[in-house]
Amino acid sequence: MGREKRAGTRNKNESAFSRAVSAVFAFVRLAEFEILFFLFLVITFIVFKDLISRPEYNQILVKKPGGVDLWPS
């Protein structure tokens, strides 16, 4: 009986590129949550930065229509 290959073992006949791609996929599987969390933070930062930079949003924060002006002019 011959030896059966186990899943996940490295084949010495694989090219360096194949081993590199396998290593990248192994890292992504290992750090999937952290990568997704980081992407979530970056995307929300970009969206809110874009929303807050609009002049209409700035006017909402500065002027209160019909309200008491707490900041002296």
Phi, psi and omega in degrees: 000136180273165178284135177270143178282137175268150178290135177096353177278152182274138176262126182290347179275353179289149177284166179296324179296316179297319178294323179294316179297318178298321179294321178296315179295323177296319178295319180295320177296322181289318187250032185300313182297315182296320179295314180295321178296316178298316178298320177300314180297317181295316181294317179294324177299314181296317181295311182291327176298319179294318181293318184287335183283353180283142182297327181298320180293321179295321179294327178297320181285328187274312186256136174250115182291119176071005182264178179282134178272109183280336182260122179292144181278000000 
